[in-house]
Amino acid sequence: MIQNAMPLSQNEAHRKAIQAKARLLKALANPVRLCIMEQLVQNGEMNVSEMVNCMGVSQSLISQHLAKLRDQGFVNAERRGTLVFYSCKNNALSELIQFLTHSETH
């Protein structure tokens, strides 16, 4: 370790980056949102009515969680006629979701 190097806890830019990453992980910590993301990663794109089997919640609750996922930049939304189709926004996020949902917990 370089003696003059600032500890990470005192590096403001690093601390802000860590806090931002923690907020993203917090958004995924909700079981319904994680289930939605898992379905999108597995199936490509889906509309709200196709996601209602996720954790047994209502279509309106799925929509509310999708709004939070959109706000976090996790999903793309594309309107086609009267339906909106959602998909996972990027490959790195898709890989994280796959890791989280396919890892065995011991």
PADREN-449218 format. One record per residue (C-alpha): x, y, z; residue in one letter. Coordinates in pm, whole numbers. Layout:
pt u X	v Y	w Z	rest A
...
// end
This chain:
pt u 0	v 0	w 0	rest M
pt u 125	v 345	w -85	rest I
pt u 169	v 544	w 235	rest Q
pt u 37	v 869	w 84	rest N
pt u -271	v 704	w -61	rest A
pt u -595	v 827	w 89	rest M
pt u -802	v 558	w 265	rest P
pt u -1110	v 467	w 64	rest L
pt u -1332	v 590	w 347	rest S
pt u -1188	v 940	w 299	rest Q
pt u -1206	v 941	w -81	rest N
pt u -1527	v 1138	w -152	rest E
pt u -1564	v 1023	w -513	rest A
pt u -1523	v 659	w -415	rest H
pt u -1766	v 694	w -124	rest R
pt u -2030	v 848	w -354	rest K
pt u -1981	v 569	w -610	rest A
pt u -2023	v 305	w -340	rest I
pt u -2337	v 476	w -211	rest Q
pt u -2483	v 483	w -563	rest A
pt u -2410	v 112	w -609	rest K
pt u -2570	v 37	w -272	rest A
pt u -2887	v 220	w -384	rest R
pt u -2898	v 5	w -698	rest L
pt u -2858	v -313	w -494	rest L
pt u -3126	v -192	w -254	rest K
pt u -3367	v -160	w -547	rest A
pt u -3297	v -524	w -635	rest L
pt u -3334	v -637	w -273	rest A
pt u -3713	v -637	w -302	rest N
pt u -3836	v -991	w -385	rest P
pt u -4095	v -872	w -639	rest V
pt u -3846	v -652	w -824	rest R
pt u -3586	v -930	w -826	rest L
pt u -3850	v -1172	w -958	rest C
pt u -3946	v -924	w -1231	rest I
pt u -3584	v -881	w -1334	rest M
pt u -3530	v -1258	w -1332	rest E
pt u -3829	v -1305	w -1564	rest Q
pt u -3707	v -1032	w -1799	rest L
pt u -3359	v -1184	w -1815	rest V
pt u -3498	v -1532	w -1880	rest Q
pt u -3769	v -1432	w -2129	rest N
pt u -3629	v -1127	w -2303	rest G
pt u -3917	v -884	w -2312	rest E
pt u -4254	v -904	w -2141	rest M
pt u -4558	v -689	w -2073	rest N
pt u -4714	v -637	w -1732	rest V
pt u -4989	v -895	w -1780	rest S
pt u -4724	v -1159	w -1852	rest E
pt u -4554	v -1086	w -1518	rest M
pt u -4850	v -1132	w -1283	rest V
pt u -4730	v -1475	w -1176	rest N
pt u -4429	v -1304	w -1017	rest C
pt u -4461	v -1359	w -643	rest M
pt u -4842	v -1372	w -672	rest G
pt u -4895	v -996	w -674	rest V
pt u -5145	v -788	w -868	rest S
pt u -5088	v -627	w -1206	rest Q
pt u -5101	v -281	w -1047	rest S
pt u -4830	v -374	w -797	rest L
pt u -4615	v -513	w -1081	rest I
pt u -4658	v -178	w -1258	rest S
pt u -4549	v 12	w -947	rest Q
pt u -4236	v -201	w -915	rest H
pt u -4160	v -159	w -1285	rest L
pt u -4177	v 218	w -1238	rest A
pt u -3909	v 192	w -968	rest K
pt u -3698	v -30	w -1192	rest L
pt u -3732	v 222	w -1476	rest R
pt u -3633	v 505	w -1240	rest D
pt u -3319	v 313	w -1147	rest Q
pt u -3239	v 257	w -1515	rest G
pt u -3276	v -122	w -1493	rest F
pt u -3539	v -171	w -1762	rest V
pt u -3628	v -40	w -2106	rest N
pt u -3993	v 22	w -2184	rest A
pt u -4129	v 18	w -2540	rest E
pt u -4491	v 95	w -2620	rest R
pt u -4654	v -112	w -2894	rest R
pt u -5015	v -18	w -2942	rest G
pt u -5185	v -40	w -2604	rest T
pt u -4914	v -256	w -2444	rest L
pt u -4578	v -164	w -2299	rest V
pt u -4304	v -424	w -2327	rest F
pt u -4019	v -425	w -2078	rest Y
pt u -3668	v -566	w -2110	rest S
pt u -3349	v -570	w -1909	rest C
pt u -3145	v -261	w -1995	rest K
pt u -2793	v -405	w -2032	rest N
pt u -2580	v -717	w -2032	rest N
pt u -2391	v -637	w -1712	rest A
pt u -2718	v -608	w -1523	rest L
pt u -2843	v -928	w -1687	rest S
pt u -2531	v -1111	w -1567	rest E
pt u -2580	v -977	w -1213	rest L
pt u -2943	v -1092	w -1211	rest I
pt u -2840	v -1436	w -1337	rest Q
pt u -2577	v -1459	w -1065	rest F
pt u -2822	v -1352	w -793	rest L
pt u -3107	v -1576	w -903	rest T
pt u -2907	v -1886	w -988	rest H
pt u -2670	v -1887	w -693	rest S
pt u -2735	v -2148	w -430	rest E
pt u -2745	v -2011	w -79	rest T
pt u -2589	v -2218	w 197	rest H
// end
